[in-house]
Amino acid sequence: AARVDSWVGVLVVLLAIIMNEGAVDSLQNGLAASISGQYLKNAPLMWTRIAVVLINVPLVVIATRGFAVLALFLVGNLLSCCAILPLIFGLIPRFRGFFSETGFVLGVVGGVLGVTGSGIVYLWDPAASAAANFAVGADWSWYSNNYDWRPFLAALLCSAAVMLLFDCCAWLLRRFASVHGPGVAGLLMPIPGMR
């Protein structure tokens, strides 16, 4: 078990706990606002509160499993790396007609697959079975790599590459073949509460 032997260490731990609580509070407020604004517009406030409590049940279950805190932060950081370049590309005003929300979603998925693939390739053992290699590689990529640089680079490169590839193909189809797909927003619009 780790020990803190100085007042500076205690101060750092307290500040980290306060920062974490602030992040959880922001998450709670964001969940409540999104749920009540999108799905429960005309429902009583109690329904929103019940929905937030139900969404937090999986988080409580994860918290009781005893996962290492740094490993959970690693998962969050890797997911953020998978989303940051597609997000930045989508926020550039000059390219609004080029980058799409479908490209963003596919870019994030490409980043997740790239992170997983980087661990599988890095730790591949020809003597082991494919299933064992996949399990060991995915575990290392997402949970036990001790903040190695390879998964982070894979997240950035794969997410950007997948988004650029999809959006280039979609732009060419729109421009030269007049093909317009529904996109993620078009597919979600029939779902109640998504209008």
RATA-V28448 format. One record per residue. N is the residue number from 0. PHI is phi as a letter, one per 20 degrees, with the letter a starting at -180 (NA if undefined). PSI is psi in whole degrees, 0 to 359 (none if undefined). NEAR is the number of other C-alpha atoms within 10 Angstrom. Layout:
{{N & PHI & PSI & NEAR} {N & PHI & PSI & NEAR}}
//
This chain:
{{0 & NA & 146 & 2} {1 & f & 148 & 4} {2 & c & 147 & 7} {3 & d & 118 & 11} {4 & d & 0 & 8} {5 & c & 162 & 8} {6 & f & 331 & 9} {7 & f & 319 & 10} {8 & f & 318 & 12} {9 & f & 317 & 13} {10 & f & 317 & 12} {11 & f & 317 & 12} {12 & f & 316 & 13} {13 & f & 317 & 12} {14 & f & 323 & 12} {15 & f & 320 & 12} {16 & f & 317 & 12} {17 & f & 318 & 12} {18 & f & 319 & 12} {19 & f & 317 & 12} {20 & f & 322 & 12} {21 & f & 322 & 12} {22 & f & 318 & 12} {23 & f & 320 & 12} {24 & f & 318 & 12} {25 & f & 320 & 12} {26 & f & 317 & 12} {27 & f & 314 & 16} {28 & f & 320 & 13} {29 & f & 318 & 13} {30 & f & 313 & 18} {31 & f & 317 & 18} {32 & f & 318 & 14} {33 & f & 316 & 13} {34 & f & 312 & 18} {35 & f & 326 & 20} {36 & f & 328 & 13} {37 & e & 314 & 12} {38 & d & 333 & 14} {39 & c & 47 & 16} {40 & f & 315 & 12} {41 & d & 6 & 8} {42 & e & 159 & 10} {43 & f & 156 & 10} {44 & g & 331 & 12} {45 & g & 325 & 9} {46 & f & 321 & 13} {47 & f & 317 & 21} {48 & f & 320 & 15} {49 & f & 319 & 12} {50 & f & 319 & 15} {51 & f & 318 & 19} {52 & f & 317 & 13} {53 & f & 323 & 11} {54 & f & 330 & 13} {55 & e & 349 & 14} {56 & g & 312 & 11} {57 & f & 327 & 11} {58 & f & 322 & 10} {59 & f & 320 & 10} {60 & f & 316 & 10} {61 & f & 319 & 12} {62 & f & 330 & 13} {63 & e & 354 & 9} {64 & e & 347 & 8} {65 & m & 28 & 8} {66 & f & 151 & 11} {67 & f & 134 & 12} {68 & f & 318 & 9} {69 & f & 326 & 13} {70 & f & 323 & 16} {71 & f & 322 & 16} {72 & f & 324 & 13} {73 & f & 316 & 20} {74 & f & 314 & 16} {75 & f & 319 & 13} {76 & f & 320 & 15} {77 & f & 319 & 25} {78 & f & 322 & 19} {79 & f & 319 & 17} {80 & f & 327 & 23} {81 & f & 332 & 30} {82 & d & 342 & 23} {83 & f & 313 & 19} {84 & f & 316 & 23} {85 & g & 324 & 27} {86 & f & 314 & 18} {87 & f & 316 & 11} {88 & g & 318 & 19} {89 & f & 339 & 20} {90 & e & 355 & 12} {91 & f & 115 & 10} {92 & g & 327 & 8} {93 & f & 334 & 10} {94 & d & 20 & 11} {95 & g & 325 & 11} {96 & e & 348 & 10} {97 & e & 307 & 16} {98 & e & 142 & 23} {99 & c & 167 & 22} {100 & f & 330 & 16} {101 & f & 319 & 19} {102 & f & 323 & 26} {103 & f & 310 & 27} {104 & f & 314 & 18} {105 & f & 326 & 22} {106 & f & 318 & 31} {107 & f & 316 & 28} {108 & f & 319 & 20} {109 & f & 322 & 25} {110 & f & 317 & 33} {111 & f & 315 & 25} {112 & f & 325 & 17} {113 & f & 320 & 24} {114 & f & 312 & 30} {115 & f & 316 & 22} {116 & f & 326 & 19} {117 & f & 321 & 22} {118 & f & 322 & 24} {119 & f & 315 & 22} {120 & f & 317 & 13} {121 & f & 322 & 14} {122 & d & 15 & 16} {123 & f & 130 & 17} {124 & d & 112 & 14} {125 & f & 336 & 8} {126 & f & 338 & 7} {127 & e & 164 & 10} {128 & f & 162 & 11} {129 & f & 320 & 13} {130 & f & 318 & 9} {131 & f & 319 & 13} {132 & f & 318 & 20} {133 & f & 316 & 19} {134 & f & 315 & 15} {135 & f & 317 & 17} {136 & f & 317 & 25} {137 & f & 320 & 22} {138 & f & 316 & 15} {139 & f & 317 & 21} {140 & f & 315 & 29} {141 & e & 340 & 23} {142 & c & 326 & 19} {143 & c & 30 & 18} {144 & e & 2 & 17} {145 & l & 42 & 12} {146 & m & 41 & 18} {147 & f & 151 & 11} {148 & f & 336 & 9} {149 & f & 311 & 14} {150 & f & 326 & 26} {151 & f & 318 & 23} {152 & f & 319 & 18} {153 & f & 320 & 24} {154 & f & 313 & 31} {155 & f & 310 & 25} {156 & f & 315 & 19} {157 & f & 320 & 23} {158 & f & 316 & 31} {159 & f & 318 & 26} {160 & f & 316 & 17} {161 & f & 317 & 22} {162 & f & 314 & 28} {163 & f & 317 & 20} {164 & f & 312 & 15} {165 & f & 312 & 18} {166 & f & 330 & 22} {167 & f & 315 & 15} {168 & f & 317 & 12} {169 & f & 320 & 20} {170 & f & 318 & 19} {171 & f & 318 & 14} {172 & f & 320 & 14} {173 & f & 318 & 14} {174 & f & 315 & 11} {175 & d & 342 & 8} {176 & d & 0 & 10} {177 & l & 37 & 10} {178 & e & 123 & 11} {179 & c & 114 & 11} {180 & e & 168 & 12} {181 & f & 335 & 10} {182 & m & 175 & 12} {183 & f & 317 & 15} {184 & f & 320 & 13} {185 & f & 326 & 11} {186 & f & 329 & 10} {187 & e & 342 & 13} {188 & g & 325 & 12} {189 & f & 345 & 10} {190 & f & 131 & 9} {191 & g & 134 & 9} {192 & n & 356 & 13} {193 & e & 5 & 10} {194 & e & none & 10}}
//
